[in-house]
Amino acid sequence: MNKFAVACAAAALMGLAACGEKPAAEANNATNVAVENVANAVDNAANAVDNAANATNAVANASNAAH
């Protein structure tokens, strides 16, 4: 889910809360999915950084072994 969709879901929930209405299960589910997707994206980015660090270490190790 992109940032625009997350913002729309959050705005819809805030609008319902302002009117004193209980948010529909679908809106709650959409928000939960959006939050989960963001969490997964953060995890994926962290993994990408770890992978890059591992690749850098592998190159350094290969360079050291060659000397």
Residue, then its C-alpha position, 0 to 999 in steps of 0.5 A: m500500500n503506498k503512502f497516499a493510501v495510508a494517508c487516506a485510510a488514516a484520514a477516513l478513520m479520523g473523520l469517523a472518530a470526529c463524528g463519533e462513528k465507530p469505524a467499519a471493520e474494513a477501514n480498520n483492516a485496511t489500516n492494519v494492512a497498511v501498517e503491516n506493509v510499512a513495517n515489512a518495508v522497514d524490515n526489507a530496507a534493514n535487510a538490504v543494508d545488512n546484505a550490503a554490509n555483508a557484501t562489503n565484508a566479503v570483498a574486504n575478506a577476499s582482498n585480505a586473502a589475496h595479500 
